[in-house]
Amino acid sequence: MLECSDGSLYTGITTDIARRLAEHRECGRRAAKFFRTRTPVRICYTETHPNRAAASRREWQIKQLSPAAKRALIVCTDKIANDTAPTAQIADPAPPVRQ
C-alpha cells in the first residue's frame, strides 16, 4: 500500500516495489490513473505472496476494506515490526525522481 500526499491509500501488486513506485511518481503512461491527481509519498504496507494469483486475491481483499480498516492493518503491522525488531520499519526504497 502506498500513502499519498493527500492522505489517501493506494493498493496494488508488483514484482518490483522500487520500480513500480518510481513509475507512479513519474506519472507517465505506466503509472496508475489514481496518481494523475495524487502524489505517492511512502510505502506504508507490503506483503509477499508465492505467485501472482495469490497476490491478486489478497489485493482484492485489501481493496474491500474500509479506509479505517486499511489504516488499522498498517498500524498493527507497524506495531508488530516495532515489538519484534525495532529497526525493521519499512523504508522507501525508491530514489527521488529526477526531472
C-alpha positions, 0 to 999 in steps of 0.5 A: 500500500502506498500513502499519498500526499493527500492522505489517501491509500493506494493498493496494488501488486508488483514484482518490483516495489522500487520500480513500480513506485518510481513509475507512479511518481513519474506519472507517465503512461505506466503509472496508475490513473489514481496518481494523475491527481495524487502524489505517492509519498511512502510505502506504508504496507507490503506483503509477499505472496508465492505467485501472482494469483495469490497476490491478486486475491489478497489485493482484492481483499485489501481493496474491500476494506474500509479506509479505517480498516486499511489504516488499522492493518498498517498500524498493527503491522507497524506495531508488530515490526516495532515489538519484534525488531525495532529497526525493521520499519519499512523504508522507501526504497525508491530514489527521488525522481529526477526531472 
